[in-house]
């Protein structure tokens, strides 16, 4: 059990649910025009199964990454980060493959229940679309490093993370509640997506040398260490601007900008990356960015709840 928990990489899980938290609390604080009260748009079953589905997708991605890199020999003695399960031999490739299949099925079941609670027997087109989206997400999580055409080995991992853990996570869960897209929500969705990519980019910066040797052509390998730092600055600073813009356009009061507290560890992180000369030293920064993103999402959710409380008070 200990080795399976390690293979699931618990430190990545808070990051994966950040979009779910923001998208859900936005649905609660800003109900659609067709809905009279927030309680009529927010559904705890949707929230719960959205969390389960996203966590399942993240664990599946971690298992598949361990399996793909393990059997390809990418996880070897040159790798700087913590030893993976297959690399260290504590879990066999066959056992990990079974775990991938089981996790895929459980995630799919959770996604189907989520779709049912969101749409019921109505909106067949929406249900079909989200089912296809869920299957694509599961397939993409596996194909990141598994197979001869794994897209993570061609530098497309950033796209997958941005789309599924940013846009789909935030906008998708909000649509499950509201049955519509709100354009302003693209701002926090993009912010969370970019910060999620920043965690992946850090991982790739840390593993640049070993990835290059094993033929894993991540964006960092393609553009080099120095340019990847510039790319990283963009991934971290842009979300901070987007969140401020979201607050401004949402008419936040001064006290609702408490979410900027999460900016301080991110700024400290950028300074560390700027000064970094040793890739090994970047490993603790993954946890810092992941938890900062989660903290930012939670604080933003609280800010939107404050907005809801003010609205209720003002309406008597």
Protein Blocks (a to p, Z undefined) as FASTA:
>chain_A
ZZmmmmnommlmmmmmmmmmmmmmmmmmmccfklmbfklmpcfklmmmmmmmmmmmmmmm
mmmmmmmmmmnomacfklmbdcdfklnopacfklmmmmmmmmmmmmmmmmmmmmmmmnmm
ghkllmmmmmmmmmmmmmmmmmmmgcjklfklnopmmmmmmmmmmmmmmmmmmmmmnopa
cfklmmmmmmmmmmmmmmmmmmmmmmmmmmmmnopacfklmnojklmmmmmmmmmmmmmm
mmmmmmmmnopafklmmmmmmmmmmmmmmmmmmmpcbfklmmmmmmmmmmmmmmmmmmmm
mmmmmmmmmmmmmnZZ
